[in-house]
Amino acid sequence: MRIIDAIAGKASKGQPMAGVKSLRLQLALIMLPVVALAVVGIVGLRRDREAVEEEARARAGRTAGELAARLSETWPTLLRQLDDFPAYRWPEAFASNQGIRPPGFRGELYDPLDAAPGPSLVFEQGMDGELGKPVSYPPSPLPAPWFAALAPVSRAAFDQLRGLDPGDADTAAFERAASEFRRPGASREARANVEFLGLRRATAAMEQSTAAGRWLEFADATNINRCVSEAGVPLAGLAFSAACGVESGRLDAETWHRVVRHLAFEQPSILSPLFIRQGEQIVARGNGTNDTRFIEQVRGRWAHEESVRALAARLHGWAMQTTGGARFGWVDIGGAPWFVEASAKETGVPSPESTGTRSQSMSRVVVHAYPRSLMQWISRRAMEQSSVLAGMRPVGTRIELELAGRALGESYLPAGKIMARTAATPGPTASHVPFAVSVVLADPDSL
């Protein structure tokens, strides 16, 4: 009305009052349809916008639901491949599987995971912190139980054997002291250590190449029994070091490969890095390029298992709180988030009070740990395999995944309005960890 009054005021100068009123009425009649049309247009646009948003929400809901169903199948498959990834990297691991390679195996790496940031870390741990896979070892050699259990007469005989000069040609004193360990009842470990001392005397007079071969044969034979010296050092390792110390000795590749694998992965110790370096010295003496590749594989696997052992030590308290099935969650380790899942595993062991027909339960925990960067990679891989479904989302939206309450998206992405969200859990053959698929409106103007 103020606009009409202003127009009428300008036009009324010098005109009678009746004319002014008539002009105002005419102007009002002209403006009324314009205002009405504007209101109708605004209301219509608003309703159109609401209809578009409603349609977009419905589409987003269908996309989130179908993606969640698809990811329930693909996510566990990718996780299982990650858990097996370390075994796929080292061909010697196939020895226990009759050389059968898994589907998709190509060269040295499992094809779908070639670009992964790294494998997951998987280990099995007892209530006492002892690892099953990979094998744990004490931070320093411990006195061997077999040596502490020696009777005074046997210990005196063993001390005498250790004190004899290996280069002394008179073997009578050695044989007299060694006879103490050849009698019935002598422990297997004690006999193996006496044999080691005897071999040290025998190889002193041998040609170098023969001596190296004998030491390697002894190391290979003692792998089976996992014997240790009186100081707790693997006897196979001491023999292997003796074989490597023979400069001109040429060692059978298959045998020393087997010994190094044993000392690194089946009977690891604080000295395992030394044994691996000695293997590198054998290669440096010119045993072939295949040996170089073997040492690289052993070094890589040793580094991986050391990472697992370090992680297990940090997660022991968290993992041991697992009761009645499984536990999962995000754990900050070294300032970085890791997704960790632990499941209880009951194993039967012979009861000490029984004859072996009964067993008692011993709790162990199987732990799977994934750094957040790896879970983000998994989410991207899973989305790539569901790209057709993801393409059904409305224009101007993006897909966000959430695992166990934590978003897996990039932190630099701007926040958006959630148009639809579907929570789900992976399939029945995999983890029960909950995840969610959200369709987020990133660009409202595009609707």
C-alpha positions as CSV (number, residue, x, y, z in Angstrom):
1,M,0.0,0.0,0.0
2,R,2.9,2.4,0.7
3,I,4.0,1.9,-2.9
4,I,0.5,2.6,-4.2
5,D,0.3,5.7,-1.9
6,A,3.7,7.0,-3.2
7,I,2.6,6.5,-6.8
8,A,-0.8,8.1,-6.1
9,G,0.9,10.9,-4.2
10,K,3.1,11.8,-7.1
11,A,0.2,11.7,-9.5
12,S,-2.2,13.7,-7.2
13,K,-0.4,17.0,-7.2
14,G,-2.8,19.5,-8.5
15,Q,-5.7,17.0,-8.7
16,P,-8.9,16.8,-6.6
17,M,-9.1,14.3,-3.7
18,A,-11.7,12.2,-5.4
19,G,-9.3,11.6,-8.3
20,V,-6.6,10.6,-6.0
21,K,-8.7,7.9,-4.3
22,S,-9.8,6.6,-7.7
23,L,-6.2,6.3,-8.8
24,R,-5.2,4.4,-5.7
25,L,-8.0,1.9,-6.3
26,Q,-6.9,1.4,-9.9
27,L,-3.3,0.8,-8.8
28,A,-4.4,-1.6,-6.1
29,L,-6.5,-3.6,-8.6
30,I,-3.4,-3.7,-10.9
31,M,-1.0,-4.9,-8.2
32,L,-3.2,-7.5,-6.6
33,P,-2.9,-10.1,-9.4
34,V,0.8,-9.6,-9.6
35,V,1.2,-10.3,-5.8
36,A,-1.2,-13.2,-6.0
37,L,0.8,-14.7,-8.9
38,A,4.1,-14.2,-7.0
39,V,2.7,-16.0,-3.9
40,V,1.4,-18.8,-6.0
41,G,4.8,-19.1,-7.7
42,I,6.7,-19.2,-4.4
43,V,4.3,-21.8,-2.9
44,G,4.6,-23.9,-6.1
45,L,8.4,-23.7,-6.1
46,R,8.5,-24.7,-2.5
47,R,6.2,-27.7,-3.1
48,D,8.3,-28.7,-6.2
49,R,11.4,-28.5,-4.0
50,E,9.8,-30.6,-1.3
51,A,8.7,-33.1,-3.9
52,V,12.2,-33.3,-5.4
53,E,13.8,-33.7,-2.0
54,E,11.2,-36.4,-1.1
55,E,12.0,-38.3,-4.3
56,A,15.7,-37.9,-3.6
57,R,15.3,-39.2,0.0
58,A,13.4,-42.2,-1.3
59,R,16.1,-42.9,-3.9
60,A,18.8,-42.4,-1.3
61,G,17.0,-44.9,1.0
62,R,16.8,-47.5,-1.7
63,T,20.5,-46.9,-2.6
64,A,21.6,-47.2,1.1
65,G,19.6,-50.3,1.6
66,E,20.8,-52.1,-1.5
67,L,24.4,-51.1,-0.9
68,A,24.3,-52.3,2.7
69,A,23.0,-55.7,1.5
70,R,25.7,-55.9,-1.1
71,L,28.5,-54.9,1.3
72,S,27.3,-57.5,3.7
73,E,28.6,-60.0,1.2
74,T,31.7,-58.3,-0.3
75,W,33.1,-56.8,2.9
76,P,33.8,-60.2,4.7
77,T,35.4,-61.6,1.5
78,L,37.9,-58.7,1.4
79,L,38.6,-59.0,5.1
80,R,39.3,-62.8,4.8
81,Q,41.7,-62.0,1.9
82,L,43.5,-59.5,4.0
83,D,43.8,-62.0,6.9
84,D,45.5,-64.4,4.5
85,F,47.6,-61.8,2.7
86,P,50.9,-62.5,4.6
87,A,50.8,-66.2,3.6
88,Y,50.3,-65.3,0.0
89,R,53.4,-63.2,0.0
90,W,55.8,-66.0,0.9
91,P,55.8,-69.1,-1.4
92,E,57.4,-71.3,1.2
93,A,54.2,-71.1,3.2
94,F,52.6,-73.3,0.5
95,A,54.7,-76.2,1.6
96,S,52.1,-77.1,4.2
97,N,49.4,-76.9,1.6
98,Q,50.9,-79.2,-1.0
99,G,51.8,-76.3,-3.2
100,I,48.2,-75.4,-3.9
101,R,47.9,-71.7,-4.6
102,P,44.7,-69.9,-3.7
103,P,42.4,-68.6,-6.5
104,G,43.7,-65.3,-8.0
105,F,47.3,-66.0,-7.1
106,R,49.6,-64.3,-9.5
107,G,53.4,-64.2,-9.1
108,E,54.4,-63.2,-5.6
109,L,51.3,-61.3,-4.6
110,Y,47.6,-62.0,-4.4
111,D,46.1,-60.1,-7.3
112,P,43.2,-58.2,-5.7
113,L,45.3,-57.0,-2.8
114,D,48.4,-55.8,-4.7
115,A,47.6,-52.1,-3.9
116,A,46.7,-52.7,-0.2
117,P,48.5,-50.5,2.3
118,G,49.6,-53.7,4.0
119,P,48.3,-56.9,5.5
120,S,46.1,-57.1,8.6
121,L,47.8,-58.4,11.8
122,V,46.4,-61.6,13.1
123,F,47.6,-63.5,16.2
124,E,46.4,-66.0,18.7
125,Q,47.2,-65.4,22.4
126,G,46.8,-67.2,25.6
127,M,45.7,-65.7,28.9
128,D,49.3,-65.6,30.0
129,G,50.2,-63.5,27.0
130,E,51.9,-66.4,25.2
131,L,51.5,-66.2,21.4
132,G,50.5,-69.2,19.3
133,K,50.8,-67.7,15.8
134,P,53.3,-66.2,15.3
135,V,55.4,-67.8,18.0
136,S,56.5,-65.6,20.8
137,Y,60.0,-65.7,22.4
138,P,61.5,-64.3,25.6
139,P,63.4,-61.0,25.3
140,S,66.6,-62.7,26.5
141,P,67.8,-66.4,26.6
142,L,66.6,-68.2,29.7
143,P,68.5,-71.0,31.4
144,A,67.2,-74.3,30.0
145,P,65.1,-76.5,32.3
146,W,66.9,-79.6,31.2
147,F,70.2,-78.1,32.6
148,A,68.7,-77.1,35.9
149,A,67.3,-80.6,36.3
150,L,70.7,-82.4,35.9
151,A,71.8,-84.4,38.8
152,P,75.1,-83.3,40.4
153,V,77.0,-86.1,38.8
154,S,75.6,-85.3,35.4
155,R,76.3,-81.6,35.8
156,A,79.9,-82.2,36.7
157,A,80.3,-84.5,33.6
158,F,78.7,-81.8,31.4
159,D,81.0,-79.1,32.8
160,Q,84.0,-81.3,32.1
161,L,82.8,-81.8,28.5
162,R,82.6,-78.1,28.0
163,G,86.0,-77.5,29.4
164,L,87.8,-79.9,27.1
165,D,89.9,-78.5,24.3
166,P,88.1,-79.3,20.9
167,G,91.4,-79.6,19.2
168,D,92.8,-82.2,21.7
169,A,93.3,-85.5,19.8
170,D,92.9,-87.5,23.0
171,T,89.2,-88.6,23.0
172,A,89.3,-90.8,26.1
173,A,88.4,-88.1,28.6
174,F,85.6,-86.9,26.4
175,E,84.2,-90.4,26.0
176,R,84.3,-91.1,29.7
177,A,82.3,-87.9,30.5
178,A,79.9,-88.4,27.6
179,S,79.0,-91.9,28.8
180,E,77.1,-90.3,31.6
181,F,74.5,-89.1,29.1
182,R,74.2,-92.3,27.1
183,R,72.7,-94.2,30.0
184,P,68.9,-94.9,30.1
185,G,67.0,-91.9,31.6
186,A,69.2,-89.2,30.2
187,S,67.2,-86.3,28.7
188,R,66.9,-85.9,25.0
189,E,68.1,-82.3,25.3
190,A,71.2,-83.3,27.3
191,R,72.1,-85.9,24.8
192,A,71.7,-83.4,21.9
193,N,74.0,-81.0,23.7
194,V,76.6,-83.7,24.2
195,E,76.4,-84.6,20.6
196,F,76.9,-80.9,19.7
197,L,80.1,-80.8,21.8
198,G,81.3,-84.0,20.2
199,L,80.7,-82.6,16.7
200,R,82.7,-79.6,17.7
201,R,85.7,-81.9,18.4
202,A,85.1,-84.0,15.2
203,T,84.9,-81.0,12.8
204,A,88.1,-79.5,14.1
205,A,90.1,-82.1,12.1
206,M,87.8,-82.1,9.0
207,E,88.2,-80.4,5.6
208,Q,86.2,-77.1,5.7
209,S,83.5,-78.0,3.2
210,T,82.9,-81.4,4.9
211,A,82.8,-79.6,8.3
212,A,80.3,-77.1,7.1
213,G,78.0,-79.8,5.7
214,R,78.2,-81.8,9.0
215,W,77.2,-78.7,11.0
216,L,74.3,-78.0,8.7
217,E,73.1,-81.6,8.9
218,F,73.1,-81.4,12.7
219,A,71.2,-78.1,12.6
220,D,68.6,-79.6,10.3
221,A,68.2,-82.7,12.5
222,T,67.8,-80.7,15.8
223,N,65.0,-78.6,14.2
224,I,62.6,-81.4,14.9
225,N,63.3,-81.6,18.7
226,R,63.6,-77.8,19.2
227,C,66.5,-78.5,21.6
228,V,68.3,-75.6,23.3
229,S,71.7,-75.1,24.9
230,E,72.2,-74.8,28.6
231,A,71.8,-71.0,28.2
232,G,68.5,-71.4,26.3
233,V,69.9,-70.7,22.8
234,P,68.4,-72.9,20.0
235,L,71.0,-75.6,19.4
236,A,70.1,-75.5,15.7
237,G,71.1,-71.9,15.6
238,L,74.5,-72.6,17.2
239,A,75.2,-75.3,14.7
240,F,74.0,-73.1,11.8
241,S,76.4,-70.3,13.0
242,A,79.2,-72.9,13.1
243,A,78.4,-73.9,9.5
244,C,78.3,-70.3,8.3
245,G,81.6,-69.6,10.0
246,V,83.4,-72.0,7.6
247,E,84.4,-69.5,4.9
248,S,85.0,-72.0,2.1
249,G,82.1,-74.3,3.0
250,R,79.4,-74.6,0.4
251,L,76.0,-75.4,1.9
252,D,73.1,-77.2,0.3
253,A,70.5,-74.5,-0.5
254,E,67.4,-76.5,0.3
255,T,68.8,-77.5,3.7
256,W,70.0,-74.1,4.9
257,H,66.7,-72.5,3.7
258,R,64.9,-75.0,5.9
259,V,67.1,-74.2,8.9
260,V,66.7,-70.5,8.5
261,R,62.9,-70.7,8.3
262,H,62.9,-72.8,11.4
263,L,65.1,-70.4,13.4
264,A,63.1,-67.4,12.2
265,F,59.5,-68.7,12.4
266,E,59.2,-72.0,14.2
267,Q,61.8,-71.5,17.0
268,P,62.4,-67.7,17.0
269,S,64.6,-66.1,19.6
270,I,66.4,-62.9,20.2
271,L,69.2,-64.3,18.0
272,S,67.0,-64.8,15.0
273,P,68.1,-61.6,13.3
274,L,71.7,-62.8,13.6
275,F,70.8,-66.1,11.9
276,I,69.1,-64.2,9.1
277,R,72.1,-62.0,8.6
278,Q,74.3,-65.2,8.5
279,G,72.0,-66.4,5.7
280,E,72.7,-63.1,3.9
281,Q,76.4,-63.8,4.2
282,I,76.0,-67.2,2.6
283,V,74.3,-65.5,-0.3
284,A,77.1,-62.9,-0.5
285,R,79.5,-65.7,-1.0
286,G,77.8,-66.6,-4.2
287,N,75.0,-69.1,-3.9
288,G,72.8,-67.7,-6.6
289,T,70.1,-65.1,-7.2
290,N,67.3,-67.4,-6.0
291,D,68.9,-67.3,-2.5
292,T,68.8,-63.5,-2.6
293,R,65.0,-63.6,-3.2
294,F,64.6,-66.2,-0.4
295,I,66.4,-64.0,2.1
296,E,64.3,-61.0,1.1
297,Q,61.2,-63.0,1.8
298,V,62.5,-64.2,5.2
299,R,63.5,-60.7,6.2
300,G,60.0,-59.3,5.2
301,R,58.2,-62.0,7.0
302,W,60.3,-61.6,10.1
303,A,59.6,-57.9,10.2
304,H,55.9,-58.6,9.8
305,E,55.9,-61.1,12.7
306,E,57.8,-58.7,14.8
307,S,55.1,-56.1,14.2
308,V,52.5,-58.7,15.2
309,R,54.4,-59.5,18.4
310,A,54.7,-55.8,19.3
311,L,51.0,-55.2,18.7
312,A,50.0,-58.3,20.7
313,A,52.0,-57.0,23.7
314,R,50.1,-53.7,23.5
315,L,46.7,-55.3,23.0
316,H,47.0,-58.1,25.6
317,G,45.0,-56.3,28.3
318,W,42.3,-55.3,25.8
319,A,42.1,-58.7,24.2
320,M,41.9,-60.6,27.5
321,Q,38.7,-58.8,28.4
322,T,37.0,-60.9,25.7
323,T,34.4,-63.1,27.2
324,G,31.5,-65.1,25.9
325,G,32.2,-64.9,22.1
326,A,33.8,-61.8,20.6
327,R,34.7,-58.2,21.3
328,F,35.4,-55.5,18.8
329,G,36.1,-51.8,18.7
330,W,38.5,-49.0,17.8
331,V,41.8,-48.8,19.8
332,D,44.3,-46.0,19.6
333,I,47.8,-47.5,19.2
334,G,50.8,-45.2,18.9
335,G,48.5,-42.3,18.2
336,A,46.7,-44.0,15.3
337,P,43.3,-45.7,15.3
338,W,43.1,-49.5,14.7
339,F,40.0,-51.6,14.3
340,V,40.5,-54.7,16.5
341,E,38.3,-57.7,16.8
342,A,39.0,-60.5,19.3
343,S,37.1,-63.8,19.6
344,A,37.5,-66.4,22.4
345,K,38.7,-69.8,21.5
346,E,38.4,-72.8,23.8
347,T,41.0,-75.5,23.4
348,G,41.2,-78.8,25.3
349,V,44.4,-79.8,27.0
350,P,45.0,-83.1,29.0
351,S,44.1,-82.7,32.7
352,P,47.1,-83.1,35.0
353,E,44.9,-85.2,37.4
354,S,43.7,-87.5,34.7
355,T,45.1,-90.2,32.5
356,G,44.5,-88.2,29.4
357,T,41.0,-89.4,28.7
358,R,39.5,-86.2,30.1
359,S,40.6,-82.7,29.2
360,Q,40.3,-79.2,30.8
361,S,39.4,-76.0,28.9
362,M,42.1,-73.4,28.2
363,S,41.0,-70.0,26.9
364,R,42.8,-68.4,24.0
365,V,41.9,-65.3,22.0
366,V,42.2,-64.9,18.3
367,V,42.8,-61.2,17.4
368,H,42.5,-59.5,14.0
369,A,43.8,-55.9,13.9
370,Y,43.5,-53.5,11.0
371,P,44.8,-49.9,10.9
372,R,42.2,-47.3,9.9
373,S,44.0,-46.7,6.5
374,L,43.6,-50.4,5.7
375,M,39.9,-50.3,6.6
376,Q,39.5,-47.2,4.4
377,W,41.1,-49.1,1.6
378,I,38.7,-52.0,2.1
379,S,35.8,-49.6,2.0
380,R,36.9,-48.2,-1.3
381,R,37.5,-51.6,-2.7
382,A,34.0,-52.7,-1.6
383,M,32.5,-49.6,-3.1
384,E,34.3,-50.2,-6.4
385,Q,32.7,-53.6,-6.6
386,S,29.3,-52.0,-6.0
387,S,29.8,-49.0,-8.3
388,V,26.6,-49.7,-10.2
389,L,24.5,-49.5,-7.1
390,A,26.4,-46.5,-5.8
391,G,25.7,-44.7,-9.1
392,M,21.9,-44.9,-8.4
393,R,22.2,-42.3,-5.6
394,P,20.7,-38.8,-6.3
395,V,22.7,-36.1,-7.9
396,G,24.7,-34.0,-5.5
397,T,25.1,-36.8,-2.9
398,R,27.9,-39.0,-1.8
399,I,28.2,-42.4,0.0
400,E,29.7,-42.6,3.5
401,L,30.6,-45.8,5.3
402,E,30.8,-46.2,9.1
403,L,32.3,-49.2,10.9
404,A,31.5,-49.8,14.6
405,G,30.5,-46.2,15.1
406,R,33.5,-44.6,13.3
407,A,33.3,-43.0,9.9
408,L,35.7,-44.3,7.3
409,G,35.5,-41.2,5.1
410,E,38.2,-38.6,4.6
411,S,38.3,-35.9,7.3
412,Y,38.7,-33.1,4.8
413,L,35.3,-33.7,3.3
414,P,32.7,-31.1,4.3
415,A,29.8,-32.2,6.5
416,G,26.5,-32.7,4.8
417,K,22.9,-33.5,5.5
418,I,22.2,-37.3,5.9
419,M,19.4,-38.2,3.5
420,A,19.3,-41.9,4.3
421,R,21.1,-44.3,6.6
422,T,21.0,-48.1,6.7
423,A,22.7,-50.1,9.4
424,A,23.7,-53.7,8.8
425,T,26.1,-56.5,9.7
426,P,28.2,-58.7,7.5
427,G,26.9,-62.1,6.4
428,P,26.6,-65.1,8.7
429,T,30.0,-66.6,7.7
430,A,31.9,-63.5,8.7
431,S,32.2,-61.0,11.5
432,H,29.2,-59.7,13.3
433,V,30.7,-56.2,13.5
434,P,28.0,-53.5,12.6
435,F,28.5,-51.0,9.8
436,A,26.3,-48.4,8.3
437,V,25.8,-46.9,4.8
438,S,24.7,-43.2,4.6
439,V,23.8,-41.1,1.6
440,V,24.9,-37.6,2.4
441,L,23.7,-34.4,0.5
442,A,26.9,-32.7,-0.4
443,D,25.6,-30.1,-2.9
444,P,22.0,-29.0,-2.1
445,D,21.8,-26.7,-5.1
446,S,22.1,-29.6,-7.5
447,L,18.8,-31.1,-6.5
